[in-house]
Amino acid sequence: MGLRTSLYTLDKSQLYMSDEDRLVVVNVVASTRVAEELDLPEIAIELNCEYEPEQFPGVVYRVTDPRLAILMFRSGRAVCTGGKNEQNIHTGIERMIADLRAADIETWDLKDVKIEVQNMVATYALHYPEDYDGISKDVDQRMKIVKDPGHKDSNSGGWRAPTEEEVAMPDESSPLTTLPVGEPLAGLPRHLNLNHLTFHLPFDKVEYEPEQFPGLIYRIDYPKVVCLIFGSGKMVITGARHKDEILEAIEFIKDELADLLYE
């Protein structure tokens, strides 16, 4: 999924969103253990859960709000996926334990249940920095943007990235257009030359085979995450266990790419 900036207010100090605001956590995976052993057939019947042992050895317990799936195994272990933050995960596990106990299925006390985040997946879009003084080139004509008259005197020349709602509008009413050659790029999404990146980044940390996958795979040692970088400037970051690690990885990548020309 893509990440786009939201509408800017007329307050120039709010013209550019922070990295944390642009970052969207799309999935949190966590593991825990709630009992010494679980009777999966009984759980499937009592909680009306999905259970097909010939295809998968666990029971699938689903939570609708927040939208989560929790996989329970005979060993008493459980894996929760689909959360947007750690609080979602805790809410889902607490609800599962409450339902198990209400069905007279023995579990550990909630205070003894330890939840460990195993993986976070997030999306982020690289933007030209606020103080970038470069202007658009022919390649930037692929960039879909929106003219915002309220910011005609801003660093970005009055152009901004579209919102999700604007992207979804029908063609006849869509405000999307392309950035004219010569307009400033500050604050707008970057287009990356991925072939160029393969020569600039450490060769043993990069995989790029556009015939098989359109993104460049960049493995970072610290924090230990994997970044999928696309020509549109969008990134998918996976492997982190905390949001701070994702933000740290973003800063690292921005520093790595700071001196590159976006042709």
C-alpha positions, 0 to 999 in steps of 0.5 A: 500500500502506498503512503501519501501526504495528507492535506496541508494547512495554511500554517507554513510550519505544518507544510511538511509532515514528520517521518513518524507522521508519514510512516504507516505500520501495516502489520504487527506480528507477536507471539505469546504463550497462554497455557501449558497445553490447549485442547484445540478441538474443544476450542474450535467447538466452544469458540466457533473457530476455524480448525482444519488440522489436515491443512494447518496445525492450529486454531484460527481465532479472529477478532473484528475490532481491532481486526486480528487473527490469532493462531493457537497451538496445542503447545499453548503458544499463540501467534497474533497477526494483523495489528497496527500497533502493540496495543491492538495485539494486547487487546486481542490477546486479552479478548482471546483469554477472556473467551477461553476462560468463559468457555471453561478452558484453562489458561494462565493468568493474564499477568503471567502472559508475556507478549513479544513482538516478532515483526513489524511491517511499515510503509513510508514514502521518501520525499524531497527535503524541505530545503531542497532547491532542485527543480523537476526534470522530464522524469518527474512528469510521472509524478502525480500531484495536486495544485494547492493555490493556498501554497503558491508562495511555499517552497514546493511551488504550491504543489503537493502529493495527493491524498488517498481520497483524491487518488480514488476520485473518478477521472472526470473529477480528479484533481491529479495532474503532473508536475511541470518541468522547472517547478521546485521539488521540495516536499514532493515524492521522490523518483529513484533510479534503482539501477543507480542505487545498486552501484551506490549502496553496498553491493553485498546488501542489495538485491535488484532483479527487475525482471522478477521483482520491481523493487530493490531489496536492501538489507540493513545490519543495524537496525536489522531490517529489510527495506524494499525500495521502489522507483516511486520513492515508496518503501516497505520496511520489515523485520523491526520489532519496535517502531523506533527501529523503523524510524532509525532505518528511515533516517539511515536510508535518507542519509545513504541517499542524500547525495544521489541524483534522482535522474 
